[in-house]
Amino acid sequence: MSTQISLTPELDVSALDQLFDVRGLNVFLPGGYGALGEAIAWGFARRGARVAIAGPKPKKASALATTIRAAGGLAYGFEMNARSTSQISEVTDHVADKLGGIDVLINCVGVNKEQKLADVTPDAFDEMYETNLRSAMFLSQAVARYQIAQGRGGRQIHLASVRSQLALRDRGYSAYCATKGALVMLVKQHAMELAPHGITVNGVAPTFILSDRIRPHLERDDFREHILERNPLGRIADPVEVVGQIIALAAPGGSYITGQTIYIDGGITASQ
């Protein structure tokens, strides 16, 4: 009489306890002092991760890192222009040296410059391409080299936008939509190339998030009402609501998700 072997593994209860544990992870956060970047930096630092914040305004990066350290976290600030591949390479080296390696890349680099189709200039288009897409390519490359050499897998997470899937009526979003849409495909391709090394690559795509950058728009009654009316949840998201999903992707709970872009949008992309 044959004995049937169960395909169901024995439940590891201790693994359930660690699903969202990011303690000790080395996190590289380019663009990490904007509204979302700052919330992400705090979210990881308060959970015991080491965070390297980088951007073209070194005073902002250093000030945020200093504030996090004063609160008991581990954070460092670096100056980096993400449009420069040489700076990406140099700063990635510095970050890996300072943190003792890089486990997680969270790419928050991005810019928008509205121009209607008839008014788009080559310089503006190139600036957004270099900032939103080209930088993601070479940040991923630079970090992947360390993650592969470390031999312990890793995570790469890129901030995209609902504009990677939805165009916008009556606005000049050609360059922004094109670069964010391409970023979603870059995520898929990098996920395939890095999967053999145990490195996952995913995107997180928010809609409008409460921040000083969109405050002028929200102060216009007609714009605010339009945004709230088209959002199934009927409100603007808080940066903290984006941080939760990013932590989930970086933690053990996200170990089997790769090549995906998760839309954090109150249901907008599901309804349009």
ZALO-948678 format. One record per residue (C-alpha): residue in three letters; x, y, z. Coordinates in nm, 2 decimals, always signed. Example, Ala and Ser with C-alpha at 12.3 -4.5 7.8 and 13.67 -1.06 7.14 Angstrom:
2
SITE  zator    east   north      up
SITE    Ala   +1.23   -0.45   +0.78
SITE    Ser   +1.37   -0.11   +0.71
REM end
This chain:
272
SITE  zator    east   north      up
SITE    Met   +0.00   +0.00   +0.00
SITE    Ser   +0.15   +0.33   -0.11
SITE    Thr   +0.18   +0.63   +0.12
SITE    Gln   +0.07   +0.95   -0.04
SITE    Ile   +0.29   +1.25   +0.03
SITE    Ser   +0.12   +1.58   +0.09
SITE    Leu   +0.21   +1.87   -0.13
SITE    Thr   +0.10   +2.12   +0.13
SITE    Pro   +0.40   +2.24   +0.33
SITE    Glu   +0.40   +2.25   +0.71
SITE    Leu   +0.28   +2.59   +0.82
SITE    Asp   +0.57   +2.80   +0.95
SITE    Val   +0.41   +3.01   +1.21
SITE    Ser   +0.73   +3.21   +1.28
SITE    Ala   +0.73   +3.31   +0.91
SITE    Leu   +0.39   +3.47   +0.95
SITE    Asp   +0.53   +3.68   +1.23
SITE    Gln   +0.80   +3.82   +1.00
SITE    Leu   +0.59   +3.89   +0.69
SITE    Phe   +0.64   +4.27   +0.72
SITE    Asp   +0.97   +4.28   +0.91
SITE    Val   +1.22   +4.51   +0.74
SITE    Arg   +1.46   +4.53   +1.03
SITE    Gly   +1.83   +4.55   +0.93
SITE    Leu   +1.76   +4.60   +0.56
SITE    Asn   +1.98   +4.85   +0.37
SITE    Val   +1.74   +5.08   +0.17
SITE    Phe   +1.86   +5.31   -0.11
SITE    Leu   +1.60   +5.59   -0.16
SITE    Pro   +1.68   +5.82   -0.46
SITE    Gly   +1.43   +6.11   -0.46
SITE    Gly   +1.36   +6.04   -0.10
SITE    Tyr   +1.29   +6.39   +0.04
SITE    Gly   +0.97   +6.47   -0.14
SITE    Ala   +0.62   +6.41   +0.01
SITE    Leu   +0.62   +6.05   -0.07
SITE    Gly   +1.00   +5.99   -0.03
SITE    Glu   +1.00   +6.14   +0.31
SITE    Ala   +0.71   +5.93   +0.43
SITE    Ile   +0.89   +5.62   +0.29
SITE    Ala   +1.22   +5.71   +0.46
SITE    Trp   +1.04   +5.75   +0.79
SITE    Gly   +0.84   +5.43   +0.74
SITE    Phe   +1.15   +5.21   +0.69
SITE    Ala   +1.37   +5.39   +0.95
SITE    Arg   +1.10   +5.35   +1.22
SITE    Arg   +1.09   +4.98   +1.15
SITE    Gly   +1.47   +4.93   +1.19
SITE    Ala   +1.59   +4.96   +0.83
SITE    Arg   +1.90   +5.17   +0.74
SITE    Val   +1.81   +5.43   +0.49
SITE    Ala   +2.02   +5.63   +0.23
SITE    Ile   +1.83   +5.93   +0.10
SITE    Ala   +1.97   +6.09   -0.23
SITE    Gly   +1.87   +6.38   -0.45
SITE    Pro   +2.00   +6.69   -0.62
SITE    Lys   +1.94   +6.91   -0.31
SITE    Pro   +2.19   +6.78   -0.06
SITE    Lys   +2.07   +7.01   +0.22
SITE    Lys   +1.72   +6.85   +0.20
SITE    Ala   +1.86   +6.50   +0.20
SITE    Ser   +2.09   +6.57   +0.49
SITE    Ala   +1.83   +6.75   +0.69
SITE    Leu   +1.58   +6.47   +0.66
SITE    Ala   +1.85   +6.21   +0.75
SITE    Thr   +1.95   +6.42   +1.06
SITE    Thr   +1.59   +6.44   +1.18
SITE    Ile   +1.55   +6.07   +1.14
SITE    Arg   +1.87   +6.00   +1.33
SITE    Ala   +1.76   +6.24   +1.61
SITE    Ala   +1.45   +6.03   +1.65
SITE    Gly   +1.66   +5.71   +1.68
SITE    Gly   +1.66   +5.59   +1.33
SITE    Leu   +1.96   +5.52   +1.09
SITE    Ala   +1.96   +5.75   +0.79
SITE    Tyr   +2.22   +5.92   +0.57
SITE    Gly   +2.19   +6.19   +0.31
SITE    Phe   +2.37   +6.20   -0.03
SITE    Glu   +2.38   +6.45   -0.32
SITE    Met   +2.29   +6.29   -0.65
SITE    Asn   +2.16   +6.42   -0.99
SITE    Ala   +1.97   +6.12   -1.13
SITE    Arg   +2.01   +6.25   -1.48
SITE    Ser   +2.38   +6.18   -1.46
SITE    Thr   +2.48   +5.81   -1.50
SITE    Ser   +2.82   +5.88   -1.36
SITE    Gln   +2.67   +6.03   -1.04
SITE    Ile   +2.43   +5.73   -1.01
SITE    Ser   +2.72   +5.50   -1.02
SITE    Glu   +2.94   +5.70   -0.78
SITE    Val   +2.66   +5.75   -0.53
SITE    Thr   +2.55   +5.39   -0.54
SITE    Asp   +2.90   +5.29   -0.45
SITE    His   +2.90   +5.54   -0.16
SITE    Val   +2.57   +5.42   -0.04
SITE    Ala   +2.67   +5.05   -0.05
SITE    Asp   +2.99   +5.13   +0.13
SITE    Lys   +2.81   +5.34   +0.40
SITE    Leu   +2.53   +5.09   +0.46
SITE    Gly   +2.73   +4.77   +0.41
SITE    Gly   +2.54   +4.67   +0.09
SITE    Ile   +2.20   +4.75   -0.07
SITE    Asp   +1.90   +4.52   -0.02
SITE    Val   +1.63   +4.75   -0.14
SITE    Leu   +1.61   +5.02   -0.41
SITE    Ile   +1.31   +5.25   -0.39
SITE    Asn   +1.32   +5.48   -0.68
SITE    Cys   +1.12   +5.80   -0.61
SITE    Val   +1.28   +6.01   -0.88
SITE    Gly   +1.03   +6.19   -1.11
SITE    Val   +0.93   +6.52   -1.25
SITE    Asn   +0.65   +6.66   -1.46
SITE    Lys   +0.64   +6.97   -1.68
SITE    Glu   +0.31   +7.03   -1.85
SITE    Gln   +0.32   +7.12   -2.22
SITE    Lys   +0.03   +7.08   -2.47
SITE    Leu   +0.11   +6.87   -2.77
SITE    Ala   +0.16   +7.17   -2.99
SITE    Asp   +0.40   +7.33   -2.74
SITE    Val   +0.62   +7.03   -2.64
SITE    Thr   +0.98   +7.12   -2.67
SITE    Pro   +1.27   +6.88   -2.73
SITE    Asp   +1.45   +7.00   -2.42
SITE    Ala   +1.15   +6.95   -2.19
SITE    Phe   +1.07   +6.61   -2.33
SITE    Asp   +1.43   +6.50   -2.29
SITE    Glu   +1.45   +6.63   -1.94
SITE    Met   +1.15   +6.42   -1.84
SITE    Tyr   +1.28   +6.12   -2.03
SITE    Glu   +1.61   +6.14   -1.85
SITE    Thr   +1.46   +6.20   -1.51
SITE    Asn   +1.16   +5.96   -1.52
SITE    Leu   +1.29   +5.67   -1.73
SITE    Arg   +1.66   +5.68   -1.81
SITE    Ser   +1.75   +5.73   -1.44
SITE    Ala   +1.53   +5.43   -1.35
SITE    Met   +1.73   +5.22   -1.60
SITE    Phe   +2.07   +5.30   -1.46
SITE    Leu   +1.97   +5.31   -1.09
SITE    Ser   +1.84   +4.96   -1.14
SITE    Gln   +2.16   +4.85   -1.31
SITE    Ala   +2.39   +5.00   -1.05
SITE    Val   +2.20   +4.85   -0.76
SITE    Ala   +2.15   +4.52   -0.93
SITE    Arg   +2.53   +4.48   -0.96
SITE    Tyr   +2.56   +4.50   -0.58
SITE    Gln   +2.25   +4.28   -0.52
SITE    Ile   +2.38   +4.01   -0.75
SITE    Ala   +2.73   +4.02   -0.60
SITE    Gln   +2.58   +4.00   -0.24
SITE    Gly   +2.40   +3.67   -0.34
SITE    Arg   +2.11   +3.72   -0.10
SITE    Gly   +1.84   +3.85   -0.35
SITE    Gly   +1.69   +4.18   -0.31
SITE    Arg   +1.40   +4.42   -0.40
SITE    Gln   +1.37   +4.70   -0.65
SITE    Ile   +1.06   +4.92   -0.64
SITE    His   +0.99   +5.21   -0.87
SITE    Leu   +0.73   +5.48   -0.82
SITE    Ala   +0.52   +5.51   -1.13
SITE    Ser   +0.18   +5.68   -1.17
SITE    Val   -0.18   +5.61   -1.28
SITE    Arg   -0.07   +5.81   -1.58
SITE    Ser   +0.12   +5.50   -1.69
SITE    Gln   -0.22   +5.35   -1.77
SITE    Leu   -0.45   +5.65   -1.81
SITE    Ala   -0.42   +5.95   -2.03
SITE    Leu   -0.55   +6.29   -1.91
SITE    Arg   -0.80   +6.50   -2.10
SITE    Asp   -0.74   +6.88   -2.15
SITE    Arg   -0.38   +6.87   -2.01
SITE    Gly   -0.03   +6.86   -2.16
SITE    Tyr   +0.09   +6.52   -2.03
SITE    Ser   +0.26   +6.37   -2.34
SITE    Ala   +0.61   +6.33   -2.19
SITE    Tyr   +0.49   +6.24   -1.84
SITE    Cys   +0.25   +5.97   -1.96
SITE    Ala   +0.50   +5.83   -2.21
SITE    Thr   +0.78   +5.80   -1.96
SITE    Lys   +0.56   +5.65   -1.68
SITE    Gly   +0.41   +5.41   -1.92
SITE    Ala   +0.75   +5.30   -2.04
SITE    Leu   +0.86   +5.26   -1.67
SITE    Val   +0.60   +5.00   -1.62
SITE    Met   +0.74   +4.79   -1.91
SITE    Leu   +1.09   +4.85   -1.77
SITE    Val   +0.98   +4.70   -1.44
SITE    Lys   +0.85   +4.39   -1.62
SITE    Gln   +1.17   +4.34   -1.82
SITE    His   +1.40   +4.40   -1.52
SITE    Ala   +1.19   +4.16   -1.32
SITE    Met   +1.25   +3.88   -1.58
SITE    Glu   +1.63   +3.95   -1.60
SITE    Leu   +1.68   +3.96   -1.22
SITE    Ala   +1.45   +3.68   -1.12
SITE    Pro   +1.72   +3.41   -1.15
SITE    His   +1.91   +3.61   -0.88
SITE    Gly   +1.62   +3.62   -0.64
SITE    Ile   +1.57   +3.99   -0.70
SITE    Thr   +1.21   +4.11   -0.74
SITE    Val   +1.12   +4.43   -0.93
SITE    Asn   +0.78   +4.60   -0.90
SITE    Gly   +0.61   +4.93   -0.95
SITE    Val   +0.38   +5.13   -0.72
SITE    Ala   +0.16   +5.38   -0.91
SITE    Pro   -0.03   +5.63   -0.70
SITE    Thr   -0.28   +5.89   -0.81
SITE    Phe   -0.29   +6.24   -0.66
SITE    Ile   -0.14   +6.23   -0.31
SITE    Leu   -0.17   +6.50   -0.04
SITE    Ser   +0.14   +6.72   -0.08
SITE    Asp   +0.25   +7.08   -0.12
SITE    Arg   +0.31   +7.01   -0.49
SITE    Ile   -0.06   +6.95   -0.56
SITE    Arg   -0.19   +7.20   -0.30
SITE    Pro   -0.24   +7.48   -0.55
SITE    His   -0.46   +7.25   -0.76
SITE    Leu   -0.66   +7.14   -0.47
SITE    Glu   -0.73   +7.49   -0.36
SITE    Arg   -0.93   +7.54   -0.68
SITE    Asp   -1.28   +7.43   -0.60
SITE    Asp   -1.36   +7.31   -0.95
SITE    Phe   -1.04   +7.09   -0.97
SITE    Arg   -1.09   +6.95   -0.62
SITE    Glu   -1.45   +6.86   -0.68
SITE    His   -1.36   +6.70   -1.01
SITE    Ile   -1.09   +6.48   -0.85
SITE    Leu   -1.31   +6.38   -0.56
SITE    Glu   -1.61   +6.30   -0.79
SITE    Arg   -1.41   +6.07   -1.02
SITE    Asn   -1.24   +5.88   -0.73
SITE    Pro   -1.46   +5.58   -0.61
SITE    Leu   -1.33   +5.63   -0.25
SITE    Gly   -1.41   +6.00   -0.28
SITE    Arg   -1.10   +6.14   -0.12
SITE    Ile   -0.73   +6.22   -0.17
SITE    Ala   -0.48   +5.97   -0.04
SITE    Asp   -0.23   +6.04   +0.24
SITE    Pro   +0.14   +5.96   +0.17
SITE    Val   +0.12   +5.70   +0.45
SITE    Glu   -0.12   +5.49   +0.24
SITE    Val   +0.15   +5.45   -0.02
SITE    Val   +0.42   +5.36   +0.23
SITE    Gly   +0.23   +5.05   +0.35
SITE    Gln   +0.23   +4.89   +0.01
SITE    Ile   +0.60   +4.96   -0.04
SITE    Ile   +0.69   +4.81   +0.29
SITE    Ala   +0.49   +4.50   +0.20
SITE    Leu   +0.68   +4.46   -0.13
SITE    Ala   +1.02   +4.51   +0.04
SITE    Ala   +0.94   +4.27   +0.33
SITE    Pro   +0.93   +3.89   +0.33
SITE    Gly   +0.55   +3.92   +0.25
SITE    Gly   +0.64   +4.05   -0.10
SITE    Ser   +0.88   +3.77   -0.19
SITE    Tyr   +0.67   +3.61   -0.46
SITE    Ile   +0.55   +3.93   -0.63
SITE    Thr   +0.76   +4.05   -0.93
SITE    Gly   +0.70   +4.23   -1.26
SITE    Gln   +0.38   +4.39   -1.12
SITE    Thr   +0.27   +4.75   -1.09
SITE    Ile   +0.02   +4.81   -0.81
SITE    Tyr   -0.21   +5.10   -0.85
SITE    Ile   -0.28   +5.30   -0.53
SITE    Asp   -0.56   +5.52   -0.66
SITE    Gly   -0.89   +5.47   -0.47
SITE    Gly   -1.02   +5.26   -0.76
SITE    Ile   -0.97   +5.51   -1.04
SITE    Thr   -0.80   +5.27   -1.28
SITE    Ala   -1.06   +5.00   -1.20
SITE    Ser   -1.34   +5.23   -1.30
SITE    Gln   -1.20   +5.40   -1.62
REM end
